[in-house]
Amino acid sequence: MELIKETKLIKRDKSEVEAKEFLRNKDLVGFFFGNRSCPWCLGFTSYLDDIYLKLQKQGASFEVVLISSDDKEEAMFGYMDQMEIGWPAIPFNSDVRQKLIQLYDVQAIPALIVVKKDGTVVTKDGVEELEEKEVEAFSEWSR
């Protein structure tokens, strides 16, 4: 989490929000790694949208940040436009994107790395855990 605290996240309308403000008071953050040209990413994105909305209705202290692996900034914004929620992203030209990929050793997409607000990794298998347990996965992550 320390790595992104001073980062400005970018929204799909190209406005910016300070990461530390966006994530303030959130107990868990999901770093979602994906891209527009990955069919599995597109399918999981729709699924994550649904789970996220359910969690928000339950008052879950959870937020998602996109880390795009698209090869062009326009593709990243196209991907963000396809998302119902439109989570903010690490800016395309930011070296923080590559640092997060290395830090969490992301080998394949889609990937959902869930961390506590202090940066402690809760799971590197968020995709599989959500697909298996749906909103119940959040309860396990929150322990």
C-alpha positions as CSV (number, residue, x, y, z in Angstrom):
1,M,0.0,0.0,0.0
2,E,2.9,2.3,0.7
3,L,3.8,2.0,-2.9
4,I,0.6,3.7,-4.1
5,K,-0.1,6.1,-1.3
6,E,1.3,9.1,-3.1
7,T,0.0,8.0,-6.5
8,K,-2.9,9.8,-8.3
9,L,-5.3,7.2,-9.6
10,I,-7.0,7.9,-12.9
11,K,-10.7,7.5,-13.6
12,R,-12.3,6.5,-16.8
13,D,-13.3,10.2,-17.4
14,K,-9.6,10.9,-17.1
15,S,-10.0,12.9,-13.9
16,E,-7.7,12.0,-11.0
17,V,-8.1,11.1,-7.4
18,E,-5.4,10.8,-4.7
19,A,-5.0,7.1,-3.9
20,K,-4.7,7.9,-0.2
21,E,-8.1,9.7,-0.3
22,F,-9.8,7.1,-2.4
23,L,-8.6,4.3,-0.1
24,R,-9.1,6.2,3.1
25,N,-11.1,4.1,5.6
26,K,-11.0,1.0,3.5
27,D,-9.9,-2.2,5.3
28,L,-9.2,-4.2,2.2
29,V,-8.1,-3.3,-1.3
30,G,-8.2,-5.5,-4.3
31,F,-5.5,-4.8,-6.9
32,F,-7.2,-6.1,-10.1
33,F,-4.7,-7.0,-12.9
34,G,-6.2,-7.4,-16.3
35,N,-6.6,-6.0,-19.8
36,R,-9.1,-5.4,-22.6
37,S,-7.8,-8.1,-25.0
38,C,-8.0,-10.9,-22.5
39,P,-11.4,-12.8,-22.8
40,W,-11.0,-14.2,-19.3
41,C,-10.4,-10.7,-17.9
42,L,-13.5,-9.4,-19.5
43,G,-15.6,-12.3,-18.1
44,F,-14.1,-11.9,-14.6
45,T,-14.6,-8.1,-14.8
46,S,-18.4,-8.5,-15.1
47,Y,-18.3,-11.0,-12.3
48,L,-16.2,-8.7,-10.1
49,D,-18.6,-5.8,-10.8
50,D,-21.5,-7.9,-9.5
51,I,-19.7,-9.1,-6.4
52,Y,-18.4,-5.6,-5.7
53,L,-22.0,-4.2,-5.8
54,K,-23.2,-6.9,-3.4
55,L,-20.3,-6.1,-1.0
56,Q,-21.0,-2.4,-1.2
57,K,-24.7,-3.0,-0.3
58,Q,-23.5,-5.0,2.7
59,G,-21.3,-2.0,3.8
60,A,-18.1,-3.8,3.1
61,S,-14.9,-1.8,3.6
62,F,-13.4,-2.9,0.3
63,E,-12.2,-1.1,-2.8
64,V,-10.7,-2.1,-6.1
65,V,-7.9,-0.5,-8.1
66,L,-7.2,-1.5,-11.7
67,I,-3.7,-2.3,-12.9
68,S,-4.0,-2.6,-16.6
69,S,-1.6,-4.6,-18.7
70,D,-3.0,-3.2,-21.9
71,D,-0.3,-2.2,-24.4
72,K,-1.8,1.3,-25.1
73,E,-3.4,3.9,-22.9
74,E,-6.4,4.1,-25.2
75,A,-7.0,0.3,-24.7
76,M,-6.8,0.8,-20.9
77,F,-9.5,3.5,-21.1
78,G,-11.6,1.3,-23.4
79,Y,-11.3,-1.5,-20.9
80,M,-12.4,0.9,-18.1
81,D,-15.4,2.0,-20.2
82,Q,-16.5,-1.7,-20.4
83,M,-16.6,-1.9,-16.6
84,E,-19.9,-1.2,-14.9
85,I,-18.2,0.2,-11.8
86,G,-15.3,1.9,-13.5
87,W,-12.7,1.5,-10.8
88,P,-9.8,3.9,-10.9
89,A,-6.5,2.7,-12.3
90,I,-2.9,3.2,-11.8
91,P,-2.0,5.7,-14.6
92,F,-0.8,4.0,-17.8
93,N,2.7,5.6,-17.8
94,S,3.3,5.2,-14.1
95,D,6.2,3.0,-13.1
96,V,4.0,2.0,-10.2
97,R,2.2,-0.4,-12.5
98,Q,5.3,-2.5,-13.2
99,K,6.4,-2.3,-9.5
100,L,3.0,-3.8,-8.4
101,I,3.3,-6.6,-11.0
102,Q,6.8,-7.4,-9.6
103,L,5.8,-6.9,-5.9
104,Y,2.9,-9.4,-6.2
105,D,4.6,-11.6,-8.7
106,V,1.7,-11.5,-11.1
107,Q,2.3,-14.2,-13.7
108,A,-1.1,-14.4,-15.4
109,I,-4.3,-12.4,-15.7
110,P,-6.9,-11.9,-14.5
111,A,-5.4,-11.6,-11.1
112,L,-6.9,-10.1,-7.9
113,I,-4.5,-9.5,-5.1
114,V,-6.2,-8.5,-1.9
115,V,-4.3,-6.6,0.8
116,K,-5.1,-5.0,4.1
117,K,-4.8,-1.3,4.5
118,D,-1.3,-1.8,6.1
119,G,-0.2,-3.6,3.0
120,T,-0.3,-7.2,4.3
121,V,-1.3,-9.6,1.6
122,V,-4.5,-11.4,2.4
123,T,-4.6,-13.5,-0.8
124,K,-3.0,-13.7,-4.2
125,D,-5.8,-16.0,-5.3
126,G,-8.7,-13.5,-5.2
127,V,-10.0,-14.5,-8.7
128,E,-10.3,-18.2,-7.7
129,E,-11.6,-17.4,-4.2
130,L,-14.4,-15.1,-5.5
131,E,-15.4,-17.6,-8.1
132,E,-15.6,-20.3,-5.5
133,K,-17.1,-18.5,-2.5
134,E,-18.5,-15.3,-4.0
135,V,-19.2,-12.6,-1.3
136,E,-18.3,-15.1,1.5
137,A,-14.7,-14.8,0.4
138,F,-14.8,-11.2,1.7
139,S,-15.7,-12.5,5.2
140,E,-12.7,-14.8,5.1
141,W,-10.4,-12.0,3.9
142,S,-11.7,-9.7,6.7
143,R,-10.6,-12.0,9.5
